[in-house]
Amino acid sequence: TQLLEQSPQFLSIQEGENLTVYCNSSSVFSSLQWYRQEPGEGPVLLVTVVTGGEVKKLKRLTFQFGDARKDSSLHITAAQPGDTGLYLCAGDNYGQNFVFGPGTRLSVLP
Amino acid sequence: GAGVSQSPRYKVAKRGQDVALRCDPISGHVSLFWYQQALGQGPEFLTYFQNEAQLDKSGLPSDRFFAERPEGSVSTLKIQRTQQEDSAVYLCASSKGPPQSTDTQYFGPGTRLTVL
């Protein structure tokens, strides 16, 4: 069974701070996705990373896929209250199945 | 709107009752996925369809769970003889291409099921 672990589980920071959340697995994935989920809503895709070592930037968010395609990180610069939410990573096992991590619940205080 | 819709948004059932949860995917999307999300957890895969064909149901937790998509569009997830451990948010997602294509999955808002 493939498992994705995310850390930290909870994170509460002040507006303007930087943060990094992590997604780790012992398995190799063909791609990895990051989602943000707000209360009462479904997850919304932020980015897909495919190539080992790949770095993608989305405004203040920077996503990195590990060289071995087993882990990933999400770095947020100058966090804002609007970044509050549950950040989920999900690994694609070469189209066979799709595995989500338990999420990191981020709270950005004004 | 043009997104994925689910109904009902909230469902309260007494233990032992049967429930049916509906998903309306984005029009024309080939693939449809069902996930179960327990409180404080990430979504867990239940099953997926390519058009009307149910290609993978390995995530269904028991034979009390049944899903169908008879005309390749709307899907229904049915849970028979509900148990308290079935309480969760049930998410539906659809994507344009076949499941193996890794096309973006668009999620609905979910149905929150509470079994008393």
gemmi code that builds the backbone of each chain (N, CA, C; Angstrom):
import gemmi

chains = {
    "A": [
        ("THR", (0.838, -1.200, 0.000), (0.000, 0.000, 0.000), (0.870, 1.246, 0.000)),
        ("GLN", (0.596, 2.150, -0.942), (1.374, 3.368, -0.985), (0.810, 4.354, 0.014)),
        ("LEU", (1.698, 5.028, 0.728), (1.281, 6.020, 1.697), (2.017, 7.312, 1.447)),
        ("LEU", (1.318, 8.410, 1.646), (1.929, 9.722, 1.609), (1.806, 10.334, 2.991)),
        ("GLU", (2.891, 10.826, 3.502), (2.898, 11.506, 4.797), (3.106, 13.000, 4.562)),
        ("GLN", (2.445, 13.795, 5.369), (2.601, 15.242, 5.254), (2.967, 15.815, 6.615)),
        ("SER", (3.822, 16.815, 6.582), (4.214, 17.479, 7.819), (4.421, 18.963, 7.566)),
        ("PRO", (4.164, 19.791, 8.567), (3.506, 19.404, 9.813), (2.024, 19.132, 9.589)),
        ("GLN", (1.370, 18.579, 10.584), (-0.056, 18.311, 10.468), (-0.846, 19.604, 10.596)),
        ("PHE", (-0.388, 20.470, 11.516), (-1.021, 21.763, 11.736), (0.062, 22.842, 11.744)),
        ("LEU", (-0.281, 24.030, 11.245), (0.662, 25.138, 11.236), (-0.118, 26.436, 11.377)),
        ("SER", (0.244, 27.211, 12.374), (-0.401, 28.504, 12.593), (0.675, 29.571, 12.602)),
        ("ILE", (0.585, 30.530, 11.701), (1.628, 31.554, 11.575), (0.990, 32.928, 11.442)),
        ("GLN", (1.814, 33.950, 11.581), (1.353, 35.319, 11.413), (1.477, 35.736, 9.942)),
        ("GLU", (0.606, 36.610, 9.537), (0.670, 37.173, 8.189), (2.073, 37.729, 7.926)),
        ("GLY", (2.575, 37.431, 6.734), (3.888, 37.938, 6.340), (5.026, 36.942, 6.544)),
        ("GLU", (4.786, 35.910, 7.328), (5.834, 34.903, 7.553), (5.938, 33.953, 6.350)),
        ("ASN", (7.083, 33.293, 6.281), (7.297, 32.257, 5.272), (7.081, 30.892, 5.905)),
        ("LEU", (6.746, 29.896, 5.091), (6.547, 28.547, 5.616), (6.830, 27.524, 4.533)),
        ("THR", (7.157, 26.315, 4.990), (7.333, 25.182, 4.079), (6.598, 23.983, 4.651)),
        ("VAL", (5.856, 23.300, 3.814), (5.204, 22.048, 4.201), (5.740, 20.943, 3.305)),
        ("TYR", (5.716, 19.736, 3.847), (6.391, 18.623, 3.195), (5.440, 17.458, 2.937)),
        ("CYS", (5.771, 16.729, 1.876), (5.001, 15.552, 1.484), (6.020, 14.459, 1.179)),
        ("ASN", (5.944, 13.337, 1.885), (6.963, 12.302, 1.755), (6.353, 10.924, 1.574)),
        ("SER", (7.060, 10.094, 0.813), (6.613, 8.724, 0.604), (7.823, 7.838, 0.373)),
        ("SER", (7.643, 6.563, 0.607), (8.687, 5.594, 0.265), (8.493, 5.089, -1.165)),
        ("SER", (7.408, 5.508, -1.796), (7.091, 5.045, -3.149), (7.421, 6.113, -4.183)),
        ("VAL", (7.670, 5.662, -5.392), (7.900, 6.564, -6.518), (6.573, 6.828, -7.216)),
        ("PHE", (6.341, 8.069, -7.562), (5.126, 8.440, -8.271), (5.461, 9.014, -9.644)),
        ("SER", (4.567, 8.792, -10.602), (4.776, 9.357, -11.933), (4.554, 10.872, -11.908)),
        ("SER", (3.709, 11.328, -11.032), (3.507, 12.764, -10.849), (2.955, 12.993, -9.460)),
        ("LEU", (3.011, 14.224, -9.023), (2.497, 14.558, -7.715), (1.757, 15.881, -7.828)),
        ("GLN", (0.645, 15.960, -7.148), (-0.186, 17.157, -7.228), (-0.358, 17.754, -5.839)),
        ("TRP", (-0.510, 19.054, -5.815), (-0.846, 19.792, -4.599), (-2.216, 20.431, -4.780)),
        ("TYR", (-3.032, 20.293, -3.731), (-4.375, 20.868, -3.720), (-4.521, 21.730, -2.474)),
        ("ARG", (-5.452, 22.672, -2.555), (-5.886, 23.395, -1.362), (-7.388, 23.174, -1.211)),
        ("GLN", (-7.787, 22.879, 0.022), (-9.197, 22.624, 0.294), (-9.664, 23.557, 1.399)),
        ("GLU", (-10.765, 24.236, 1.144), (-11.354, 25.115, 2.150), (-12.585, 24.431, 2.733)),
        ("PRO", (-12.981, 24.823, 3.926), (-14.110, 24.153, 4.605), (-15.364, 24.134, 3.737)),
        ("GLY", (-15.983, 22.969, 3.637), (-17.220, 22.842, 2.883), (-17.047, 22.788, 1.382)),
        ("GLU", (-15.808, 22.694, 0.943), (-15.540, 22.649, -0.493), (-14.675, 21.444, -0.831)),
        ("GLY", (-14.642, 21.102, -2.124), (-13.732, 20.058, -2.557), (-12.344, 20.618, -2.782)),
        ("PRO", (-11.341, 19.749, -2.865), (-9.979, 20.214, -3.143), (-9.890, 20.890, -4.504)),
        ("VAL", (-9.024, 21.895, -4.581), (-8.776, 22.604, -5.840), (-7.310, 22.438, -6.198)),
        ("LEU", (-7.049, 21.997, -7.412), (-5.681, 21.742, -7.847), (-4.881, 23.033, -7.911)),
        ("LEU", (-3.668, 22.997, -7.311), (-2.750, 24.125, -7.398), (-1.698, 23.893, -8.472)),
        ("VAL", (-1.107, 22.698, -8.456), (-0.018, 22.429, -9.384), (0.173, 20.927, -9.530)),
        ("THR", (0.735, 20.524, -10.663), (1.183, 19.152, -10.900), (2.668, 19.193, -11.217)),
        ("VAL", (3.444, 18.385, -10.518), (4.873, 18.255, -10.826), (5.126, 16.851, -11.342)),
        ("VAL", (5.955, 16.764, -12.374), (6.123, 15.499, -13.092), (7.576, 15.018, -13.109)),
        ("THR", (8.487, 15.931, -13.290), (9.897, 15.573, -13.478), (10.647, 15.679, -12.151)),
        ("GLY", (11.464, 14.653, -11.859), (12.278, 14.708, -10.653), (13.138, 15.959, -10.621)),
        ("GLY", (13.138, 16.665, -9.480), (13.906, 17.897, -9.354), (13.183, 19.138, -9.846)),
        ("GLU", (12.002, 18.952, -10.388), (11.251, 20.079, -10.969), (10.846, 21.088, -9.907)),
        ("VAL", (10.930, 22.344, -10.269), (10.475, 23.439, -9.408), (9.452, 24.259, -10.192)),
        ("LYS", (8.301, 24.491, -9.569), (7.282, 25.321, -10.204), (6.892, 26.438, -9.250)),
        ("LYS", (6.674, 27.617, -9.821), (6.272, 28.762, -9.004), (4.899, 29.241, -9.439)),
        ("LEU", (4.080, 29.538, -8.439), (2.752, 30.062, -8.672), (2.596, 31.247, -7.736)),
        ("LYS", (2.933, 32.442, -8.240), (2.918, 33.668, -7.438), (3.812, 33.469, -6.214)),
        ("ARG", (3.239, 33.468, -5.016), (4.066, 33.349, -3.804), (4.300, 31.902, -3.391)),
        ("LEU", (3.816, 30.948, -4.169), (3.956, 29.535, -3.851), (5.028, 28.912, -4.737)),
        ("THR", (5.930, 28.151, -4.116), (6.967, 27.437, -4.846), (6.862, 25.959, -4.517)),
        ("PHE", (6.766, 25.141, -5.548), (6.604, 23.702, -5.397), (7.856, 23.022, -5.927)),
        ("GLN", (8.318, 22.008, -5.213), (9.486, 21.256, -5.670), (9.194, 19.770, -5.592)),
        ("PHE", (9.585, 19.046, -6.608), (9.455, 17.588, -6.655), (10.847, 17.019, -6.425)),
        ("GLY", (10.976, 16.066, -5.528), (12.274, 15.490, -5.229), (12.875, 14.771, -6.420)),
        ("ASP", (14.204, 14.675, -6.418), (14.907, 14.044, -7.534), (14.428, 12.618, -7.782)),
        ("ALA", (14.121, 11.911, -6.707), (13.696, 10.514, -6.818), (12.192, 10.368, -7.010)),
        ("ARG", (11.505, 11.464, -7.096), (10.040, 11.497, -7.291), (9.301, 10.763, -6.167)),
        ("LYS", (9.839, 10.897, -4.943), (9.167, 10.304, -3.789), (8.662, 11.371, -2.820)),
        ("ASP", (9.125, 12.601, -2.979), (8.756, 13.609, -2.012), (8.620, 14.972, -2.689)),
        ("SER", (7.977, 15.872, -1.983), (7.732, 17.198, -2.533), (7.598, 18.191, -1.401)),
        ("SER", (7.806, 19.446, -1.737), (7.626, 20.502, -0.744), (6.879, 21.666, -1.371)),
        ("LEU", (6.206, 22.393, -0.486), (5.484, 23.607, -0.881), (5.957, 24.727, 0.033)),
        ("HIS", (6.490, 25.767, -0.567), (6.979, 26.919, 0.196), (6.099, 28.118, -0.133)),
        ("ILE", (5.627, 28.779, 0.906), (4.811, 29.985, 0.720), (5.587, 31.161, 1.290)),
        ("THR", (5.735, 32.173, 0.485), (6.428, 33.396, 0.886), (5.412, 34.452, 1.298)),
        ("ALA", (5.706, 35.124, 2.398), (4.839, 36.232, 2.848), (3.376, 35.806, 2.904)),
        ("ALA", (3.109, 34.818, 3.740), (1.766, 34.242, 3.818), (0.713, 35.300, 4.132)),
        ("GLN", (-0.463, 35.082, 3.565), (-1.601, 35.981, 3.765), (-2.775, 35.191, 4.332)),
        ("PRO", (-3.707, 35.852, 5.017), (-4.858, 35.127, 5.574), (-5.614, 34.317, 4.526)),
        ("GLY", (-5.609, 34.774, 3.282), (-6.273, 34.043, 2.208), (-5.616, 32.724, 1.867)),
        ("ASP", (-4.404, 32.488, 2.397), (-3.725, 31.203, 2.175), (-4.226, 30.138, 3.142)),
        ("THR", (-5.005, 30.526, 4.110), (-5.533, 29.571, 5.092), (-6.307, 28.459, 4.399)),
        ("GLY", (-6.054, 27.225, 4.836), (-6.756, 26.090, 4.270), (-6.024, 24.797, 4.546)),
        ("LEU", (-6.557, 23.721, 3.993), (-5.946, 22.399, 4.105), (-5.170, 22.134, 2.819)),
        ("TYR", (-3.879, 21.919, 2.941), (-3.030, 21.654, 1.787), (-2.793, 20.151, 1.681)),
        ("LEU", (-3.208, 19.602, 0.561), (-3.130, 18.169, 0.323), (-2.157, 17.876, -0.815)),
        ("CYS", (-1.333, 16.858, -0.627), (-0.566, 16.359, -1.761), (-1.172, 15.032, -2.188)),
        ("ALA", (-1.036, 14.715, -3.455), (-1.599, 13.481, -3.992), (-0.645, 12.924, -5.029)),
        ("GLY", (-0.366, 11.632, -4.937), (0.553, 10.989, -5.848), (-0.169, 10.116, -6.853)),
        ("ASP", (0.290, 10.192, -8.078), (-0.282, 9.390, -9.162), (0.654, 8.215, -9.422)),
        ("ASN", (0.120, 7.004, -9.238), (0.914, 5.796, -9.450), (0.786, 5.329, -10.889)),
        ("TYR", (1.326, 6.120, -11.802), (1.363, 5.747, -13.208), (-0.039, 5.398, -13.742)),
        ("GLY", (-1.031, 6.167, -13.293), (-2.384, 5.995, -13.791), (-3.158, 4.859, -13.161)),
        ("GLN", (-2.507, 4.110, -12.265), (-3.203, 2.965, -11.673), (-4.064, 3.386, -10.496)),
        ("ASN", (-3.572, 4.290, -9.706), (-4.386, 4.808, -8.613), (-3.858, 6.168, -8.194)),
        ("PHE", (-4.598, 6.799, -7.325), (-4.331, 8.165, -6.936), (-4.414, 8.205, -5.422)),
        ("VAL", (-3.312, 8.582, -4.753), (-3.243, 8.502, -3.297), (-3.067, 9.888, -2.712)),
        ("PHE", (-3.908, 10.259, -1.769), (-3.803, 11.544, -1.082), (-3.088, 11.378, 0.255)),
        ("GLY", (-2.357, 12.414, 0.652), (-1.835, 12.498, 2.000), (-2.896, 13.018, 2.941)),
        ("PRO", (-2.621, 13.037, 4.251), (-3.603, 13.479, 5.245), (-3.764, 14.990, 5.304)),
        ("GLY", (-2.828, 15.729, 4.702), (-2.970, 17.181, 4.648), (-2.235, 17.919, 5.740)),
        ("THR", (-1.936, 19.170, 5.449), (-1.414, 20.129, 6.436), (-2.441, 21.239, 6.555)),
        ("ARG", (-2.920, 21.450, 7.773), (-3.921, 22.496, 7.985), (-3.204, 23.781, 8.373)),
        ("LEU", (-3.253, 24.772, 7.485), (-2.550, 26.040, 7.667), (-3.529, 27.125, 8.087)),
        ("SER", (-3.128, 27.862, 9.102), (-3.900, 29.019, 9.553), (-2.975, 30.227, 9.553)),
        ("VAL", (-3.332, 31.250, 8.791), (-2.535, 32.475, 8.728), (-3.320, 33.567, 9.432)),
        ("LEU", (-2.746, 34.052, 10.506), (-3.441, 35.032, 11.338), (-3.094, 36.443, 10.902)),
        ("PRO", (-4.090, 37.331, 10.834), (-3.818, 38.716, 10.405), (-3.100, 39.506, 11.493)),
    ],
    "B": [
        ("GLY", (-23.859, 26.719, -12.935), (-22.428, 26.749, -13.133), (-21.942, 25.532, -13.903)),
        ("ALA", (-20.697, 25.554, -14.303), (-20.147, 24.494, -15.122), (-19.318, 23.508, -14.328)),
        ("GLY", (-19.329, 23.600, -13.015), (-18.515, 22.721, -12.194), (-19.218, 21.428, -11.855)),
        ("VAL", (-18.551, 20.624, -11.031), (-19.119, 19.378, -10.540), (-20.096, 19.707, -9.403)),
        ("SER", (-21.277, 19.143, -9.476), (-22.242, 19.365, -8.404), (-22.593, 18.048, -7.741)),
        ("GLN", (-22.896, 18.135, -6.456), (-23.261, 16.950, -5.680), (-24.504, 17.252, -4.859)),
        ("SER", (-25.325, 16.229, -4.703), (-26.510, 16.398, -3.875), (-26.845, 15.100, -3.166)),
        ("PRO", (-27.412, 15.178, -1.954), (-27.575, 16.410, -1.190), (-26.230, 16.899, -0.658)),
        ("ARG", (-26.153, 18.103, -0.167), (-24.916, 18.578, 0.451), (-24.735, 17.986, 1.842)),
        ("TYR", (-25.824, 17.741, 2.513), (-25.798, 17.161, 3.851), (-26.855, 16.067, 3.928)),
        ("LYS", (-26.485, 14.975, 4.593), (-27.414, 13.878, 4.756), (-27.232, 13.283, 6.148)),
        ("VAL", (-28.322, 13.200, 6.882), (-28.295, 12.542, 8.182), (-29.128, 11.281, 8.064)),
        ("ALA", (-28.545, 10.161, 8.440), (-29.243, 8.888, 8.346), (-29.169, 8.160, 9.681)),
        ("LYS", (-30.187, 7.403, 9.965), (-30.143, 6.532, 11.132), (-29.412, 5.266, 10.739)),
        ("ARG", (-28.694, 4.708, 11.687), (-27.953, 3.478, 11.417), (-28.893, 2.419, 10.846)),
        ("GLY", (-28.452, 1.815, 9.753), (-29.271, 0.784, 9.124), (-30.035, 1.268, 7.900)),
        ("GLN", (-30.150, 2.577, 7.744), (-30.849, 3.120, 6.575), (-29.953, 3.052, 5.342)),
        ("ASP", (-30.591, 3.050, 4.186), (-29.870, 3.136, 2.925), (-29.831, 4.602, 2.484)),
        ("VAL", (-28.724, 4.995, 1.845), (-28.610, 6.361, 1.329), (-28.108, 6.315, -0.106)),
        ("ALA", (-28.443, 7.368, -0.857), (-27.982, 7.509, -2.239), (-27.445, 8.911, -2.425)),
        ("LEU", (-26.215, 8.996, -2.896), (-25.551, 10.272, -3.089), (-25.337, 10.475, -4.583)),
        ("ARG", (-25.642, 11.692, -5.053), (-25.614, 11.942, -6.488), (-24.463, 12.854, -6.868)),
        ("CYS", (-23.897, 12.590, -8.042), (-22.822, 13.434, -8.579), (-23.144, 13.788, -10.020)),
        ("ASP", (-23.140, 15.088, -10.318), (-23.277, 15.567, -11.697), (-21.914, 16.092, -12.150)),
        ("PRO", (-21.210, 15.353, -13.007), (-19.873, 15.797, -13.418), (-19.957, 16.934, -14.425)),
        ("ILE", (-18.797, 17.473, -14.754), (-18.733, 18.470, -15.808), (-19.136, 17.795, -17.120)),
        ("SER", (-19.960, 18.468, -17.893), (-20.476, 17.887, -19.129), (-19.338, 17.473, -20.062)),
        ("GLY", (-19.422, 16.246, -20.545), (-18.425, 15.768, -21.487), (-17.215, 15.107, -20.858)),
        ("HIS", (-17.111, 15.173, -19.547), (-15.966, 14.538, -18.886), (-16.127, 13.021, -18.902)),
        ("VAL", (-15.049, 12.369, -19.291), (-15.068, 10.925, -19.464), (-14.959, 10.196, -18.129)),
        ("SER", (-14.093, 10.713, -17.272), (-13.773, 10.003, -16.028), (-14.515, 10.599, -14.839)),
        ("LEU", (-14.920, 9.719, -13.933), (-15.593, 10.152, -12.716), (-15.052, 9.334, -11.562)),
        ("PHE", (-14.711, 10.027, -10.484), (-14.088, 9.404, -9.318), (-14.932, 9.672, -8.068)),
        ("TRP", (-14.956, 8.721, -7.163), (-15.551, 8.908, -5.841), (-14.461, 8.732, -4.781)),
        ("TYR", (-14.501, 9.632, -3.789), (-13.574, 9.575, -2.673), (-14.364, 9.697, -1.364)),
        ("GLN", (-13.792, 9.150, -0.316), (-14.341, 9.304, 1.039), (-13.323, 10.081, 1.864)),
        ("GLN", (-13.772, 11.145, 2.519), (-12.868, 11.944, 3.337), (-13.391, 11.980, 4.769)),
        ("ALA", (-12.676, 11.272, 5.630), (-13.028, 11.294, 7.052), (-12.550, 12.603, 7.668)),
        ("LEU", (-13.133, 12.954, 8.794), (-12.803, 14.212, 9.459), (-11.312, 14.302, 9.756)),
        ("GLY", (-10.689, 15.367, 9.302), (-9.276, 15.588, 9.585), (-8.322, 14.772, 8.733)),
        ("GLN", (-8.833, 14.115, 7.711), (-8.006, 13.269, 6.854), (-8.064, 13.728, 5.403)),
        ("GLY", (-7.177, 13.197, 4.592), (-7.242, 13.433, 3.162), (-8.249, 12.500, 2.521)),
        ("PRO", (-8.671, 12.810, 1.301), (-9.602, 11.927, 0.595), (-9.003, 10.551, 0.350)),
        ("GLU", (-9.822, 9.528, 0.450), (-9.407, 8.170, 0.120), (-10.227, 7.679, -1.070)),
        ("PHE", (-9.524, 7.116, -2.027), (-10.143, 6.647, -3.260), (-11.144, 5.532, -2.975)),
        ("LEU", (-12.303, 5.623, -3.630), (-13.298, 4.557, -3.540), (-13.414, 3.793, -4.856)),
        ("THR", (-13.691, 4.537, -5.949), (-13.945, 3.884, -7.222), (-13.850, 4.906, -8.339)),
        ("TYR", (-13.662, 4.421, -9.577), (-13.746, 5.338, -10.707), (-14.372, 4.697, -11.929)),
        ("PHE", (-14.910, 5.540, -12.779), (-15.579, 5.162, -14.008), (-14.904, 5.844, -15.201)),
        ("GLN", (-14.865, 5.099, -16.301), (-14.567, 5.695, -17.589), (-15.845, 5.537, -18.404)),
        ("ASN", (-16.488, 6.655, -18.663), (-17.852, 6.623, -19.215), (-18.741, 5.796, -18.286)),
        ("GLU", (-19.422, 4.781, -18.791), (-20.319, 4.008, -17.926), (-19.616, 2.809, -17.283)),
        ("ALA", (-18.382, 2.558, -17.665), (-17.666, 1.384, -17.171), (-16.964, 1.683, -15.847)),
        ("GLN", (-17.244, 0.861, -14.861), (-16.577, 0.979, -13.563), (-15.278, 0.188, -13.640)),
        ("LEU", (-14.154, 0.890, -13.798), (-12.885, 0.228, -14.056), (-12.163, -0.199, -12.788)),
        ("ASP", (-12.448, 0.468, -11.690), (-11.739, 0.141, -10.447), (-12.674, 0.418, -9.283)),
        ("LYS", (-12.957, -0.591, -8.505), (-13.764, -0.397, -7.300), (-13.041, -0.947, -6.084)),
        ("SER", (-11.733, -0.980, -6.186), (-10.920, -1.583, -5.132), (-10.984, -0.823, -3.815)),
        ("GLY", (-11.359, 0.456, -3.849), (-11.406, 1.248, -2.636), (-12.712, 1.182, -1.878)),
        ("LEU", (-13.714, 0.554, -2.437), (-15.004, 0.450, -1.741), (-14.795, -0.372, -0.475)),
        ("PRO", (-15.174, 0.165, 0.702), (-14.818, -0.497, 1.966), (-15.564, -1.795, 2.237)),
        ("SER", (-16.734, -1.976, 1.670), (-17.470, -3.217, 1.903), (-18.503, -3.390, 0.799)),
        ("ASP", (-19.153, -4.544, 0.815), (-20.173, -4.784, -0.213), (-21.454, -4.001, 0.057)),
        ("ARG", (-21.456, -3.176, 1.114), (-22.607, -2.300, 1.328), (-22.536, -1.061, 0.425)),
        ("PHE", (-21.365, -0.852, -0.166), (-21.149, 0.310, -1.027), (-21.273, -0.105, -2.481)),
        ("PHE", (-22.031, 0.700, -3.219), (-22.278, 0.385, -4.623), (-22.333, 1.692, -5.410)),
        ("ALA", (-21.676, 1.738, -6.552), (-21.699, 2.943, -7.374), (-22.089, 2.580, -8.795)),
        ("GLU", (-22.748, 3.516, -9.448), (-23.150, 3.284, -10.835), (-23.108, 4.586, -11.615)),
        ("ARG", (-22.981, 4.438, -12.916), (-22.975, 5.579, -13.838), (-23.559, 5.072, -15.161)),
        ("PRO", (-24.837, 4.758, -15.150), (-25.434, 3.965, -16.232), (-25.361, 4.591, -17.618)),
        ("GLU", (-25.390, 5.915, -17.723), (-25.368, 6.545, -19.037), (-24.087, 7.328, -19.271)),
        ("GLY", (-23.117, 7.096, -18.413), (-21.824, 7.744, -18.610), (-21.776, 9.201, -18.232)),
        ("SER", (-22.796, 9.667, -17.492), (-22.744, 11.055, -17.033), (-22.962, 11.086, -15.527)),
        ("VAL", (-24.207, 11.252, -15.084), (-24.513, 11.299, -13.650), (-24.143, 9.977, -12.986)),
        ("SER", (-23.634, 10.078, -11.764), (-23.281, 8.883, -11.002), (-23.970, 8.920, -9.648)),
        ("THR", (-24.260, 7.737, -9.131), (-24.853, 7.605, -7.808), (-24.020, 6.652, -6.979)),
        ("LEU", (-23.705, 7.064, -5.768), (-23.046, 6.198, -4.795), (-24.103, 5.801, -3.774)),
        ("LYS", (-24.322, 4.515, -3.648), (-25.331, 4.021, -2.723), (-24.655, 3.284, -1.572)),
        ("ILE", (-25.105, 3.549, -0.385), (-24.605, 2.857, 0.793), (-25.798, 2.190, 1.460)),
        ("GLN", (-25.724, 0.879, 1.604), (-26.814, 0.128, 2.224), (-26.505, -0.100, 3.695)),
        ("ARG", (-27.561, -0.141, 4.479), (-27.439, -0.465, 5.914), (-26.315, 0.348, 6.550)),
        ("THR", (-26.439, 1.659, 6.488), (-25.376, 2.544, 6.941), (-24.955, 2.247, 8.375)),
        ("GLN", (-23.665, 2.423, 8.609), (-23.052, 2.261, 9.928), (-22.427, 3.589, 10.345)),
        ("GLN", (-22.162, 3.744, 11.624), (-21.589, 5.000, 12.107), (-20.236, 5.281, 11.469)),
        ("GLU", (-19.480, 4.248, 11.175), (-18.155, 4.460, 10.570), (-18.246, 4.950, 9.123)),
        ("ASP", (-19.449, 4.951, 8.554), (-19.631, 5.491, 7.208), (-19.716, 7.021, 7.217)),
        ("SER", (-19.831, 7.616, 8.393), (-19.913, 9.075, 8.495), (-18.641, 9.694, 7.939)),
        ("ALA", (-18.797, 10.566, 6.956), (-17.655, 11.177, 6.266), (-18.200, 12.139, 5.218)),
        ("VAL", (-17.283, 12.841, 4.570), (-17.649, 13.615, 3.380), (-17.329, 12.761, 2.164)),
        ("TYR", (-18.279, 12.642, 1.270), (-18.087, 11.875, 0.056), (-17.912, 12.859, -1.099)),
        ("LEU", (-16.735, 12.798, -1.708), (-16.363, 13.717, -2.774), (-16.433, 13.021, -4.123)),
        ("CYS", (-16.902, 13.751, -5.091), (-16.921, 13.287, -6.473), (-16.009, 14.199, -7.281)),
        ("ALA", (-15.300, 13.641, -8.244), (-14.447, 14.428, -9.132), (-14.607, 13.910, -10.550)),
        ("SER", (-14.435, 14.790, -11.522), (-14.457, 14.351, -12.912), (-13.256, 14.929, -13.644)),
        ("SER", (-12.863, 14.237, -14.713), (-11.764, 14.728, -15.542), (-12.080, 14.452, -17.003)),
        ("LYS", (-11.425, 15.203, -17.870), (-11.778, 15.184, -19.286), (-11.418, 13.868, -19.962)),
        ("GLY", (-10.188, 13.394, -19.678), (-9.721, 12.219, -20.380), (-9.945, 10.942, -19.593)),
        ("PRO", (-9.431, 9.838, -20.088), (-9.539, 8.574, -19.353), (-8.746, 8.659, -18.056)),
        ("PRO", (-9.049, 7.789, -17.098), (-8.391, 7.893, -15.785), (-6.877, 7.851, -15.857)),
        ("GLN", (-6.338, 7.106, -16.802), (-4.901, 6.965, -16.872), (-4.203, 8.189, -17.467)),
        ("SER", (-4.977, 9.150, -17.936), (-4.392, 10.298, -18.622), (-3.839, 11.341, -17.670)),
        ("THR", (-4.136, 11.230, -16.388), (-3.716, 12.208, -15.373), (-4.199, 13.615, -15.679)),
        ("ASP", (-5.299, 13.737, -16.403), (-5.922, 15.045, -16.576), (-6.353, 15.586, -15.213)),
        ("THR", (-6.479, 16.889, -15.146), (-6.892, 17.528, -13.905), (-8.244, 16.993, -13.453)),
        ("GLN", (-8.315, 16.650, -12.156), (-9.584, 16.252, -11.566), (-10.239, 17.483, -10.953)),
        ("TYR", (-11.498, 17.691, -11.285), (-12.277, 18.791, -10.729), (-13.250, 18.197, -9.715)),
        ("PHE", (-13.147, 18.712, -8.498), (-13.927, 18.146, -7.401), (-15.219, 18.915, -7.172)),
        ("GLY", (-16.235, 18.186, -6.769), (-17.452, 18.802, -6.280), (-17.287, 19.188, -4.818)),
        ("PRO", (-18.321, 19.827, -4.240), (-18.224, 20.295, -2.851), (-18.391, 19.187, -1.827)),
        ("GLY", (-18.837, 18.024, -2.273), (-18.982, 16.903, -1.354), (-20.362, 16.803, -0.732)),
        ("THR", (-20.675, 15.611, -0.263), (-21.862, 15.360, 0.553), (-21.381, 14.921, 1.921)),
        ("ARG", (-21.805, 15.655, 2.943), (-21.438, 15.272, 4.308), (-22.502, 14.325, 4.852)),
        ("LEU", (-22.098, 13.075, 5.075), (-23.008, 12.057, 5.598), (-22.747, 11.859, 7.083)),
        ("THR", (-23.792, 11.961, 7.864), (-23.706, 11.684, 9.292), (-24.661, 10.542, 9.604)),
        ("VAL", (-24.117, 9.485, 10.182), (-24.932, 8.330, 10.548), (-25.072, 8.294, 12.067)),
        ("LEU", (-26.309, 8.375, 12.529), (-26.564, 8.428, 13.971), (-26.820, 7.032, 14.545)),
    ],
}
model = gemmi.Model(1)
for chain_id, residues in chains.items():
    chain = gemmi.Chain(chain_id)
    for i, (resn, *xyz) in enumerate(residues, 1):
        res = gemmi.Residue()
        res.name, res.seqid = resn, gemmi.SeqId(i, " ")
        for name, pos in zip(("N", "CA", "C"), xyz):
            atom = gemmi.Atom()
            atom.name, atom.element = name, gemmi.Element(name[0])
            atom.pos, atom.b_iso = gemmi.Position(*pos), 0.0
            res.add_atom(atom)
        chain.add_residue(res)
    model.add_chain(chain)
structure = gemmi.Structure()
structure.add_model(model)
structure.setup_entities()
